[in-house]
Structures are given as structure tokens and as C-alpha cells.
């Protein structure tokens, strides 16, 4: 160390905040040396260098975990922003924007496509409702389609189970039909039209389909739940939900022992395009990367939860149980966490 470096070290030391040193004796020595007006002895200079190293280590310890905390803090803020934007849109437009993201494949076959994009945490929380009678008038599927259409939602951006992705793809963009890195041969993103208004049933990529799927929050009610004769109790990873505790936590109106059909759709890239020309135009949608989910690797958007029907005491949901208008009951992150849970996680990491 030359003379200039020594002077720089001494100047840095005299301006340092030594209060972060936890050892009382070392802190007292540092304060004593900071107060010294004349030059340091060689021994004192060595002590100063040691103290500077201690201060640097203490600073690293103090800031450890800030990156993790920042991810969840940003996610919490983006959840608040998403909820506020949708509330404003609903108040002015009397409905919600269209073209949300389906986090299930359009056909319900759970290979490739969205199964590739979902993080493990997403697959553990959410599930899918797969029906084989989308073309049957009076079916539960068609009643749900009418319920969603009544609040402005008729098209859900979806992938098919054959969709694959090229190197460098961005998961949050992959459902868009114009995204160039979703393999066109095997199925780019397209609209799943829930109900065409006639006996042709649902349409995917403009073609009639009778078997179709929507992403949901699983419901197990009082020991098992069916909607239109199809189980809605299992998550994508096939784990079975424990009654409706996760739903009850999101919205207290959902009882533990009832069967509730809750459609879960991502607040994706195509939502803003559906608002062009409206009194309220949404210009962008938030990314919700968290400590556990990296948007570079997995789908990381806010997920809107629409409650469309309930059957009391664990009975199977039939068409007459479906609401005339879907009800937005909450916005959660890609792990299914509420805003409060994300904020708590950020604070616990800090």
C-alpha cells in the first residue's frame, strides 16, 4: 500500500458509519481512532485496515437478501396496480377487458404448450376444467361462457398441447398468435372462443372443438367436486386440494364445504389490445416475477379469478348453478399468492 492509498483508506475510515459494528469493544476502538486528530502509528493503521474490512463485511450482511425482497415487493406493487386498473375499467365500462390468458392448454392435454411455461408453483396451485360437451346447448360449459361473456370476456388466449418454443423465447409473450418464437407448425397461440352462440360450441383458432379446457382454482368442497360431471378438485400436478381453504383465504364468501367453479385467467399481453377505443384504455400489463418464479423461465403474470358458479354442500355443479354474470373475486400472483401473502414474504426475507 503506497502513501496515497493509505491516505484514502484513512479518509474513508474517518467518514465511515462504525455504528453497524456489532462488537462493542471493536466499535469503541473504531470511534476512538476516528476521533484522533494526529497521524496513526503503523499498528493503528493496521487496525484501521482491519476495521474497514469489518465494515465492508457488515454492509454485505446488512444488504444480504435485498434482491430477493425486491422481487416480491415489486410483485406486490404490481398486484395492487392490476387490481386498481381492473376496478377502474369495470366502473367505467361495466365489464372487463377481453383476451386473457389460459394457463391450461386449449384441449386440456397437459403436455408441452402451457405445461412448458408454468412454474412448478403455478402447477401446484392451479388446475384445469376439461369438458367434452362444449358443443352441447344447455351444458355447464355454455352456461359458463354466457356468464363470462356477460362481463365482457369471450376469447381466451390459449395454446394447444403440441405448441413448442424456439431458443430464446419469452414465456410471458408465448400465447400471442403473432409471437415468432412459438413454433408455427406445432401450434402458435390463438383465441379459444368459449361459445359461438350456436351448436358449433367452442372455437379454437377458428375451428369448432367439442373438448376444451379452462384453467381454474381447484375446489374440493365437502370431499370432492364436479362441474358438469367433471372433477374440479385436482391441480395441474394432480395433487388434490384440501377442501376450499385456498379459495376461502382469497375470498371469504367461498365456504369450505361448497363446490365452487373459479376460472383463473392470466392478465396477459393481449388484454390491452382488447381495450383500444374504449373509454378506459389499458396500455400495458404487469409482470409478476417473484423470488420463486423468474419471467425469463416461466409464465409470470397476475392471475384474475372469476367465480362463475357454486353448488351447496359439495353437490355437483349443474348449468342452473352458474351465475348470470361472472364475479371477479381476486387477483393473485403466478404462485396463487394474494397481495398480503406476497408482502409478508417480502418482509420476512428482509
DRENDRENTI-768841 format. One record per residue: x, y, z of N, C-alpha, C in turn; residue in three letters. Coordinates in steps of 0.05 Angstrom, whole numbers, always signed. Atoms other than C-alpha are relative to their C-alpha. Layout:
! residues N
    npx    npy    npz   capx   capy   capz    cpx    cpy    cpz   r
      X      Y      Z      X      Y      Z      X      Y      Z ALA
...
! end
This chain:
! residues 350
    npx    npy    npz   capx   capy   capz    cpx    cpy    cpz   r
    +17    -24     +0     +0     +0     +0    +18    +25     +0 UNK
    -16    -24     +1    +30    +67    -21    -12    +22    +17 UNK
     +9    -22    -18    +22   +134    +15    -28    +10     -9 UNK
    +26    -10     +9    -36   +156    -29    -23    -19     +8 UNK
    +20    +20     -7    -74    +91    -16     -6     +1    +30 UNK
     +3     -2    -29    -61    +99    +59    -18    +24     +7 UNK
    +16    -24     -6    -89   +170    +59    -29     -4     -8 UNK
    +27     +5     +9   -150   +147    +20    -15    -18    +20 UNK
    +12    +18    -20   -162    +90    +70     -7    +14    +26 UNK
     +5    -15    -25   -156   +137   +129    -24    +18     -3 UNK
    +23    -18     +5   -204   +187    +98    -26    -16     -1 UNK
    +24    +17     +1   -254   +131    +83     -8     -8    +27 UNK
     +6    +10    -27   -248   +105   +153    -12    +22    +18 UNK
    +10    -22    -17   -259   +173   +186    -28     +9     -7 UNK
    +27     -8     +8   -323   +183   +146    -20    -24     +1 UNK
    +17    +24     -1   -350   +112   +156    -18     +0    +24 UNK
    +19     +3    -22   -410    +95   +198     +7    -25    +16 UNK
    -10    +23    -15   -379    +50   +251    -22    -11    +19 UNK
    +21     +9    -18   -445    +42   +289    -11    -27     -8 UNK
    +11    +26     +9   -461    -20   +247    +18    -23    +10 UNK
    -17    +20    -12   -402    -57   +281    -13    -11    +25 UNK
    +15    +11    -23   -436   -104   +330    +17     -5    +24 UNK
    -18     +5    -23   -376   -120   +374     +6    +26    +14 UNK
     -2    -25    -15   -376    -67   +429    +29    +10     +2 UNK
    -27     -8     -3   -301    -67   +440    +12    +11    -26 UNK
    -10     -8    +26   -285    -62   +366    -12    +27     -8 UNK
    +14    -25     +7   -337     -7   +356    +12    +23    +16 UNK
    -12    -21    -17   -307    +33   +415    +27     +7    -11 UNK
    -26     -6    +10   -237    +26   +386     -2    +16    -26 UNK
     +4    -14    +25   -262    +49   +318     -7    +29     +5 UNK
     +8    -27     -6   -295   +110   +348    +23    +16    +12 UNK
    -23    -13    -11   -232   +126   +387    +20     +9    -22 UNK
    -19     -7    +22   -189   +123   +324    -11    +21    -18 UNK
    +12    -21    +17   -239   +165   +285     +4    +28    +12 UNK
     -2    -25    -14   -233   +219   +338    +29    +11     +1 UNK
    -28     -8     -2   -157   +220   +335     +7    +21    -22 UNK
     -6    -21    +19   -132   +284   +302    +27     -3    -14 UNK
    -27     +3    +12    -58   +267   +290     +2    -26    -16 UNK
     -4    +23    +17    -29   +214   +246     +0    -26    +16 UNK
     +1    +26    -12    -35   +140   +260    +28    -13     +1 UNK
    -24    +17     -1    +21    +94   +282     -5    -23    -20 UNK
     +3    +22    +19    +35    +34   +238    -20    -21    +11 UNK
    +19    +19    -12     -2    -11   +287    -29    +10     -2 UNK
    +27    -11     +3    -62    +36   +287    -10     -1    -29 UNK
     +8     +1    +28    -61    +38   +211     -9    -29     -7 UNK
     +9    +27     +5    -65    -38   +210    -27     -5    +13 UNK
    +27     +2    -12   -124    -34   +258    -21    +13    -17 UNK
    +19    -14    +18   -157    +16   +212     -8    -17    -24 UNK
     +5    +17    +23   -149    -31   +153    -18    -23     +7 UNK
    +16    +22    -10   -178    -88   +194    -29    +10     +4 UNK
    +27    -11     -5   -237    -44   +214    -15     +6    -26 UNK
    +13     -5    +26   -250    -24   +142    -10    -26    -12 UNK
     +9    +26     +9   -254    -97   +124    -24    -10    +15 UNK
    +23     +7    -17   -302   -109   +182    -25    +16     -9 UNK
    +23    -16     +9   -346    -51   +159    -11    -10    -27 UNK
     +8    +10    +26   -347    -78    +88    -17    -26     +3 UNK
    +15    +25     -6   -369   -147   +114    -27     +6    +12 UNK
    +25     -7    -13   -422   -116   +158    -20    +11    -20 UNK
    +18    -11    +20   -450    -78    +99    -11    -22    -18 UNK
     +9    +23    +16   -454   -142    +58    -22    -15    +14 UNK
    +20    +14    -16   -491   -176   +114    -26    +15     +2 UNK
    +23    -17     -3   -538   -117   +122    -17     -1    -26 UNK
    +15     -1    +25   -557   -119    +48     -5    -27    -12 UNK
     +5    +27    +10   -560   -194    +40    -30     -5     -3 UNK
    +29     +6     +3   -627   -215    +11    -16    +22    -12 UNK
    +15    -23    +11   -645   -147    -17    -12     -7    -28 UNK
    +10     +8    +26   -652   -177    -87    -25    -17     +2 UNK
    +24    +17     -4   -700   -230    -63    -24    +16     +9 UNK
    +22    -16    -10   -741   -180    -24    -11    +18    -22 UNK
    +10    -19    +21   -744   -132    -83    -19    -14    -20 UNK
    +18    +14    +19   -775   -186   -128    -28     -2    +11 UNK
    +26     +3    -11   -832   -200    -81    -13    +28     +6 UNK
    +12    -26     -4   -841   -126    -64    -11    +12    -26 UNK
     +9    -10    +26   -846   -108   -138    -25    -16     -8 UNK
    +24    +16     +7   -896   -166   -147    -24    +10    +15 UNK
    +23    -10    -16   -939   -140    -90    -10    +27    -12 UNK
     +8    -26    +12   -939    -70   -121    -15     -4    -26 UNK
    +14     +5    +26   -958    -98   -189    -27    -13     +3 UNK
    +26    +10     -6  -1015   -137   -158    -20    +22     +7 UNK
    +17    -23     -7  -1042    -73   -128     -7    +16    -25 UNK
     +4    -15    +25  -1034    -38   -196    -21    -15    -17 UNK
    +18    +15    +16  -1070    -94   -232    -29     +1    +10 UNK
    +26     -1    -12  -1128    -95   -183    -13    +28     -5 UNK
    +11    -27     +4  -1136    -19   -187     -8     +5    -28 UNK
     +6     -4    +29  -1134    -18   -263    -26    -14     -8 UNK
    +24    +15     +6  -1187    -72   -268    -25    +12    +13 UNK
    +22    -13    -14  -1231    -38   -216     -9    +25    -15 UNK
     +7    -24    +15  -1228    +27   -256    -13     -7    -26 UNK
    +12     +8    +26  -1243     -8   -321    -28    -10     +4 UNK
    +27    +11     -6  -1302    -45   -291    -20    +23     +6 UNK
    +17    -22     -8  -1330    +20   -261     -9    +16    -24 UNK
     +6    -17    +23  -1328    +57   -328    -13    -16    -23 UNK
     +9    +16    +24  -1341     +1   -379    -21    -20     +7 UNK
    +20    +19     -9  -1388    -42   -337     +7    -29     -7 UNK
    -10    +27     +6  -1346   -103   -352    +30     +0     +1 UNK
    -29     +3     -1  -1275   -127   -361    +11     -3    -28 UNK
    -12     +4    +27  -1226   -128   -419     -1    -29     -9 UNK
     +1    +27    +11  -1223   -189   -464    +28    -11     -5 UNK
    -25    +12     +9  -1169   -237   -488    +21     -5    +23 UNK
    -17     +8    -22  -1140   -262   -422    +15    -25     -8 UNK
    -16    +24     +6  -1090   -320   -420    -11    -24    +15 UNK
     +7    +26    -11  -1110   -392   -409    +26    -13    +10 UNK
    -25    +14     -9  -1057   -426   -365     -3    -30     -1 UNK
     +2    +28     +9  -1084   -493   -388     +2     +0    -30 UNK
     +1     +3    +29  -1076   -519   -459    -29     -1     -8 UNK
    +28     -2    +10  -1139   -508   -501    -14    -27     +0 UNK
    +12    +27     +1  -1151   -583   -507     -1    -14    +27 UNK
     -2    +13    -26  -1135   -599   -435    +21    -21     +3 UNK
    -23    +18     -1  -1079   -646   -454    +24    +15    +10 UNK
    -20    -17    -14  -1024   -624   -407    +28     -9     -6 UNK
    -28     +4     +8   -960   -635   -447     +7    +22    -18 UNK
    -10    -23    +16   -917   -582   -480    -18    +24     +5 UNK
    +17    -24     -3   -952   -515   -490     +3    +13    +27 UNK
     -1    -14    -26   -971   -484   -424    +13    -16    +22 UNK
    -14    +17    -20   -943   -543   -385    +30     +7     +0 UNK
    -28     -9     +2   -875   -519   -410     +4    +27    +13 UNK
     -3    -28     -9   -887   -447   -390     -5     +2    +30 UNK
     +7     -3    -28   -916   -459   -320    +23     -8    +18 UNK
    -19     +8    -21   -870   -459   -259    -13    -22    +17 UNK
    +11    +21    -18   -878   -517   -210    -20    +11    +19 UNK
    +18    -12    -20   -911   -470   -160    -27     +7    -13 UNK
    +25     -5    +15   -963   -450   -213    -16    -25     -4 UNK
    +13    +26     +5   -978   -522   -230    -11    -12    +26 UNK
     +9    +11    -25   -985   -539   -156    -25    +14    +11 UNK
    +23    -16    -11  -1037   -484   -142    -24     -2    -19 UNK
    +22     -2    +19  -1079   -481   -206     -5    -28    -13 UNK
     +7    +24    +14  -1114   -536   -245    -16     +6    -25 UNK
    +15     -5    +24  -1158   -545   -305    -27    -15     +1 UNK
    +27    +11     +3  -1231   -559   -321     -3     -8    -29 UNK
     +0    +10    +27  -1235   -603   -383    -28    -12     -5 UNK
    +27     +9     +6  -1303   -614   -415     -1    -12    -29 UNK
     +2    +13    +26  -1324   -658   -474    -27     +7    -13 UNK
    +26     -7    +11  -1392   -625   -486     -3    +30     -6 UNK
     +1    -29     +5  -1373   -554   -505    -19     +8    -23 UNK
    +18     -6    +22  -1417   -560   -567    -29     -7     +7 UNK
    +27     +8     -7  -1479   -582   -528    -15    +24    +12 UNK
    +15    -22    -12  -1531   -527   -517    -11     -8    +28 UNK
     +9     +6    -27  -1550   -522   -444    +20    -13    +18 UNK
    -21    +12    -16  -1485   -552   -419    +11    +20    +20 UNK
    -13    -18    -19  -1447   -524   -359    +20    +18    -14 UNK
    -19    -16    +15  -1393   -502   -407    -13    +25    -13 UNK
    +13    -23    +14  -1441   -459   -447    -12    +20    +20 UNK
    +10    -19    -20  -1472   -430   -384    +23    +17    +11 UNK
    -24    -15     -9  -1401   -410   -361     +8    +20    -21 UNK
     -7    -18    +22  -1388   -380   -430    -18    +24     +1 UNK
    +19    -23     -1  -1451   -337   -423     +6    +17    +24 UNK
     -6    -15    -24  -1431   -317   -352    +25    +17     -4 UNK
    -24    -16     +5  -1362   -294   -375     -5    +21    -21 UNK
     +7    -20    +21  -1390   -260   -437    -15    +23    +11 UNK
    +16    -22    -12  -1437   -220   -393    +17    +21    +13 UNK
    -19    -20    -11  -1376   -185   -363    +22     +7    -20 UNK
    -18     -9    +21  -1341   -176   -430    +22    -19     -8 UNK
    -21    +19     +6  -1298   -239   -434    -11    -22    -18 UNK
     +9    +20    +20  -1309   -282   -496    +22    -16    -12 UNK
    -23    +14    +12  -1240   -301   -520    +23     -2    +20 UNK
    -23     +5    -18  -1183   -332   -480    +24     -9    -17 UNK
    -24     +7    +15  -1113   -334   -510    +10    -27    +11 UNK
     -7    +27     -8  -1092   -407   -509    +21    -12    -19 UNK
    -18    +16    +17  -1040   -456   -535    -12    -28     -2 UNK
     +7    +28     +1  -1051   -527   -558    +22    -17    +12 UNK
    -20    +16    -15  -1014   -585   -526    +24     -7    -17 UNK
    -23     +5    +17   -967   -591   -586    +19    +24     -2 UNK
    -16    -24     +3   -940   -520   -580    +28     -3    +13 UNK
    -28     +0    -10   -864   -517   -573    +12    +27     -6 UNK
    -11    -27     +1   -817   -458   -568    +29     -1     -9 UNK
    -27     -2    +10   -753   -437   -602    +18    +13    +20 UNK
    -20    -10    -19   -689   -417   -567     -3    +30     +4 UNK
     +1    -29     -6   -693   -350   -532    -29    +10     +4 UNK
    +28     -9     -2   -770   -348   -526     -5    +13    +28 UNK
     +8    -13    -25   -802   -304   -473    -27    -11     +9 UNK
    +25    +13     -8   -855   -342   -433    -24    +18     +1 UNK
    +23    -18     -3   -899   -281   -420    -11     +9    -27 UNK
    +10     -8    +27   -906   -269   -495    -10    -23    -16 UNK
     +3    +23    +17   -914   -340   -519    -29     -6     -8 UNK
    +27     +6     +7   -990   -341   -520    -11    +18    -23 UNK
     +9    -17    +22   -995   -285   -571     +3    -13    -27 UNK
     -1    +14    +25  -1012   -310   -640    +21    +10    -20 UNK
    -21    -11    +18   -960   -265   -673    +28     -3    +11 UNK
    -27     +3    -11   -903   -285   -628    +17    -19    -16 UNK
    -15    +16    +19   -848   -311   -674    +15    -24    +11 UNK
    -16    +22    -11   -813   -358   -626    -17    -23    +11 UNK
    +16    +23     -4   -873   -403   -615     -2    -15    -26 UNK
     -2    +15    +25   -866   -458   -667    -27     -1    -14 UNK
    +25     -2    +15   -919   -445   -720    -11    -27     -9 UNK
     +9    +27     +9   -921   -517   -745    -16    -14    +22 UNK
    +12    +15    -22   -939   -544   -676    -21    +16    +15 UNK
    +22    -14    -13   -988   -490   -656     +7    +24    +15 UNK
     -3    -26    -13   -980   -417   -641    -24     +7    +17 UNK
    +23     -9    -16  -1024   -382   -590    -23    +10    -18 UNK
    +23     -9    +15  -1094   -368   -613    -23     +3    +20 UNK
    +23     -4    -18  -1163   -350   -585    -16    -25     +3 UNK
    +20    +20     -6  -1206   -401   -551    -26    +15     +4 UNK
    +26    -14     -2  -1276   -373   -564    -18    -19    +15 UNK
    +14    +18    -18  -1317   -400   -507    -26    -11    -11 UNK
    +26     +9    +10  -1383   -403   -542     -8    +17    -24 UNK
     +4    -15    +25  -1400   -384   -614    -29     +9     -3 UNK
    +27     -9     +2  -1474   -374   -600    -18    -19    -15 UNK
    +17    +20    +13  -1498   -436   -638    +10    -27     +8 UNK
     -6    +27     -8  -1490   -511   -635    +29     -8     -7 UNK
    -27     +8     +6  -1418   -509   -660    +18     +1    +25 UNK
    -14     +0    -26  -1396   -497   -588    +24    +18     +0 UNK
    -24    -16     -3  -1326   -472   -572    +15     +0    -27 UNK
    -17     -2    +23  -1278   -449   -626    +29     +4     +9 UNK
    -28     -5     -5  -1202   -454   -623    +14     +4    -27 UNK
    -13     -7    +25  -1162   -420   -677    -19     -1    -23 UNK
    +21     -1    +21  -1227   -412   -716    -14    -26     -6 UNK
    +11    +26     +6  -1243   -486   -716    -17    -10    +23 UNK
    +17    +10    -21  -1300   -519   -678    +13    -22    +16 UNK
    -11    +21    -17  -1279   -561   -618    -22     -8    +20 UNK
    +20     +8    -20  -1323   -602   -571    +13     -6    +27 UNK
    -15     +3    -24  -1269   -618   -520    +18    +24     +4 UNK
    -15    -24     -5  -1239   -556   -488     +6     +2    +30 UNK
     -8     -3    -29  -1206   -534   -423     +4    +29     +7 UNK
     -6    -26    -12  -1201   -473   -379    +15     -5    +26 UNK
    -15     +2    -25  -1153   -461   -322    -18    +10    +23 UNK
    +17     -5    -24  -1185   -459   -252    +17     -1    +25 UNK
    -11     +6    -26  -1170   -457   -179    -16    -25    +10 UNK
    +14    +24     -8  -1186   -528   -156    -18     +4    +24 UNK
    +19     -1    -22  -1246   -537   -110     -7    -29     +8 UNK
     +6    +27     -9  -1258   -598    -67    -23     -2    +19 UNK
    +24     -1    -16  -1316   -575    -24     +0    -20    +23 UNK
     +4    +19    -22  -1342   -628    +23     +8    -28     -9 UNK
    -10    +26     +7  -1299   -685     -3     +1     -7    -29 UNK
     -2     +5    +28  -1300   -678    -78    -20    +16    -16 UNK
    +17    -18    +15  -1328   -631   -131     +0     -7    -30 UNK
     +4     +3    +28  -1356   -639   -201    -13    +24    -12 UNK
    +13    -21    +15  -1375   -587   -252     -8    -11    -27 UNK
     +9    +13    +25  -1417   -615   -309     +9    -28     -1 UNK
     -8    +28     -1  -1397   -684   -286    +30     -4     -1 UNK
    -29     +2     +2  -1322   -668   -289    +13     +9    +26 UNK
    -13     -8    -25  -1276   -665   -228    +14    +27     -3 UNK
    -15    -26     -1  -1250   -596   -209    +16     +1    +25 UNK
    -13     +1    -26  -1212   -619   -147    +31     -1     -3 UNK
    -28     +5     +2  -1142   -632   -175    +15    +23    -14 UNK
    -18    -20    +13  -1085   -584   -191    +14    -12    -24 UNK
    -14    +10    +24  -1043   -590   -254    +20    -22     +8 UNK
    -20    +21     -8   -992   -631   -215    -14    -25    +12 UNK
    +17    +22     -9  -1050   -679   -196     -5     -1    +30 UNK
     +6     +0    -28  -1049   -662   -122    -28    +10     +5 UNK
    +28     -6     -6  -1118   -657    -91     -2    +22    +21 UNK
     +3    -22    -20  -1138   -593    -55    -14    -10    +25 UNK
    +12     +7    -26  -1157   -597    +18    -24    +19     +4 UNK
    +24    -16     -1  -1229   -573    +17     +4    +26    -16 UNK
     -3    -26    +14  -1232   -499     -4    +16    +20    +16 UNK
    -14    -19    -17  -1183   -468    +44    +14    +21    -17 UNK
    -14    -20    +17  -1143   -434    -12    -20    +20    -11 UNK
    +20    -18    +10  -1207   -405    -41    -11    +18    +22 UNK
    +11    -15    -23  -1234   -384    +27    +20    +22     +8 UNK
    -20    -19     -7  -1168   -348    +40     -1    +24    -19 UNK
     +2    -21    +20  -1175   -309    -25    -25    +17     +3 UNK
    +26    -14     -3  -1248   -291    -14    -17    -15    +20 UNK
    +14    +13    -22  -1286   -306    +50    -28    -10     -7 UNK
    +28     +8     +8  -1352   -315    +12     +0    -29     -9 UNK
     -2    +27    +10  -1327   -383    -13     +4    -19    +23 UNK
     +0    +17    -24  -1344   -434    +41    +16    -26     -6 UNK
    -17    +24     +2  -1301   -495    +55    -16    -24    -11 UNK
    +14    +25     +7  -1357   -546    +42    -15     +2    -26 UNK
    +14     -3    +25  -1385   -518    -23    +18     -6    -24 UNK
    -15     +3    +25  -1364   -534    -94     -1    +26    -15 UNK
     -1    -26    +13  -1341   -470   -128    +16     -3    -26 UNK
    -14     -1    +25  -1322   -463   -201    +12    +28     -4 UNK
    -15    -26     +1  -1269   -408   -204    +19     -2    -24 UNK
    -17     -1    +24  -1239   -393   -273    +24    +18     +6 UNK
    -25    -15     -6  -1166   -370   -267    +13     +7    -27 UNK
    -12     -8    +26  -1140   -329   -327    +22    +20     +4 UNK
    -22    -18     -2  -1075   -293   -336     -5    +27    -12 UNK
     +2    -28     +9  -1072   -218   -344    +22     +5    -21 UNK
    -21     +2    +19  -1033   -226   -408     +3    +23    -20 UNK
     -8    -20    +19  -1003   -187   -466    -22    +11    -17 UNK
    +21     -8    +19  -1066   -186   -509    -23    +16    +13 UNK
    +21    -14    -13  -1111   -154   -457     -1    +30     -9 UNK
     +2    -28     +9  -1091    -82   -475    -12     +4    -28 UNK
    +11     -3    +27  -1108    -93   -548    -30     -1     -1 UNK
    +29     +2     +0  -1179   -110   -530    -14    +25    +11 UNK
    +12    -25    -12  -1188    -41   -497     +4    +24    -18 UNK
     -4    -23    +18  -1168     +2   -557    -27    +12     -8 UNK
    +25    -13     +7  -1222    +53   -569    -20     +2    +23 UNK
    +18     -1    -23  -1254    +42   -500     +4    +27    +15 UNK
     -3    -24    -17  -1265    +99   -451    +24     -2    +18 UNK
    -25     +6    -15  -1211    +66   -409    +17    -18    -17 UNK
    -18    +16    +15  -1152    +41   -448    +23    -10    +18 UNK
    -22    +11    -15  -1103     -6   -415    +24     -2    -18 UNK
    -23     -2    +18  -1034     +7   -443    +20    -23     +4 UNK
    -18    +22     -5   -994    -49   -410     -9    -17    +23 UNK
     +7    +18    -23   -999   -107   -362    +25     -7    +15 UNK
    -24     +4    -17   -952   -122   -304    +11    -28     -2 UNK
    -13    +26     -4   -901   -177   -299     +3     -4    +29 UNK
     -1     +6    -29   -901   -212   -232    +21    -21     +6 UNK
    -22    +17     -8   -833   -244   -226     +3     +2    +31 UNK
     -3     +1    -29   -823   -266   -154    +26    -13     +7 UNK
    -24    +13     -9   -768   -296   -112     +1    -29    -11 UNK
     +1    +28     +9   -791   -365   -137     -4     -3    -30 UNK
     +7     +2    +28   -813   -350   -208    +14    +21    -16 UNK
    -16    -18    +17   -766   -320   -259    -15     +3    -27 UNK
    +14     -4    +26   -802   -288   -320    +16     -9    -24 UNK
    -16    +10    +22   -744   -310   -363     -4    -30     -5 UNK
     +3    +29     +2   -761   -382   -350    -29    -10     +0 UNK
    +28     +9     -4   -836   -386   -333    -19    +23     -3 UNK
    +22    -19     +1   -902   -352   -343     -3    +14    +27 UNK
     +0    -16    -25   -905   -295   -292    -18    +24     -3 UNK
    +20    -22     +2   -968   -253   -297    -19     -2    +24 UNK
    +22     +0    -20  -1023   -233   -249    -22    -19    -10 UNK
    +21    +18     +8  -1079   -284   -249    -27    +10    +12 UNK
    +27     -9     -9  -1152   -260   -245    -18    -24     +5 UNK
    +17    +22     -8  -1201   -305   -210    -29     +8     -3 UNK
    +28     -6     +4  -1273   -305   -235    -17    -23    +10 UNK
    +18    +20    -12  -1324   -342   -193    -25     -1    -18 UNK
    +22     +1    +19  -1377   -368   -242    -23    -17    +10 UNK
    +22    +16     -9  -1418   -417   -201     +7    -16    +25 UNK
     -4    +15    -24  -1428   -455   -136    -23    -20     +4 UNK
    +20    +20     -9  -1464   -518   -113     +3     -4    +30 UNK
     -1     +1    -29  -1481   -521    -39     +7    -28    +10 UNK
     -5    +25    -15  -1455   -575     +8    +13    -22    -17 UNK
    -14    +20    +15  -1410   -609    -42    -15    -13    -23 UNK
    +15    +11    +23  -1463   -624    -94    +13     +7    -26 UNK
    -12     -6    +26  -1443   -627   -167    -12    +25    -12 UNK
     +9    -25    +13  -1448   -561   -205    -13     -7    -26 UNK
    +14     +3    +25  -1500   -561   -260     -5    +27    -12 UNK
     +3    -26    +15  -1519   -508   -311    -16    +21    +15 UNK
    +16    -20    -15  -1571   -476   -266    +14    +12    +24 UNK
    -16    -11    -22  -1518   -464   -213    +19    +22     -9 UNK
    -19    -20    +11  -1478   -418   -259    -13    +28     +1 UNK
    +10    -28     -3  -1485   -343   -246     -5    +12    -27 UNK
     +6    -15    +24  -1514   -297   -298    +25    +17     -8 UNK
    -24    -16     +5  -1451   -254   -291    +23    -11    +17 UNK
    -24     +8    -15  -1381   -278   -271     +8    +21    +20 UNK
     -8    -19    -21  -1354   -246   -207    +30     -1     +4 UNK
    -29     -2     -5  -1282   -223   -201     +4     -1    +31 UNK
     -3     +3    -29  -1263   -247   -131    +29     +5    +10 UNK
    -27     -5     -9  -1189   -233   -130    +21     +0    -23 UNK
    -23     +1    +18  -1122   -222   -165    +23    -12    +16 UNK
    -22    +13    -14  -1065   -268   -146    +24     -1    -18 UNK
    -24     +3    +16   -994   -279   -168     +2    -27    -13 UNK
     -3    +25    +14   -968   -337   -210     +3    -24    +18 UNK
     -1    +22    -19   -959   -378   -147    -26     -3    +15 UNK
    +26     +1    -13  -1031   -366   -126     +0    +16    +26 UNK
     -1    -15    -25  -1010   -319    -70    -15    +26     -3 UNK
    +13    -26     -1  -1052   -259    -51    +20    +22     +5 UNK
    -18    -23     -5  -1023   -190    -45    +11     +0    +28 UNK
     -9     +0    -28  -1019   -196    +31    +22    -22     +4 UNK
    -20    +21     -3   -981   -262    +25    +26     +8    -13 UNK
    -25     -9    +14   -931   -232    -25    +14    +21    +17 UNK
    -12    -21    -16   -920   -171    +20    +13    -13    +25 UNK
    -11    +13    -24   -909   -216    +81    +25    -15     -7 UNK
    -24    +15     +8   -859   -259    +43    +23    +19     -4 UNK
    -21    -20     +4   -820   -197    +22    +11    +10    +27 UNK
     -9    -10    -26   -817   -172    +94    +15    -21    +15 UNK
    -14    +22    -14   -797   -240   +121    +28     -5    -10 UNK
    -27     +4    +12   -738   -243    +73    +19    +23     +7 UNK
    -17    -24     -4   -714   -173    +91    +17     -1    +25 UNK
! end
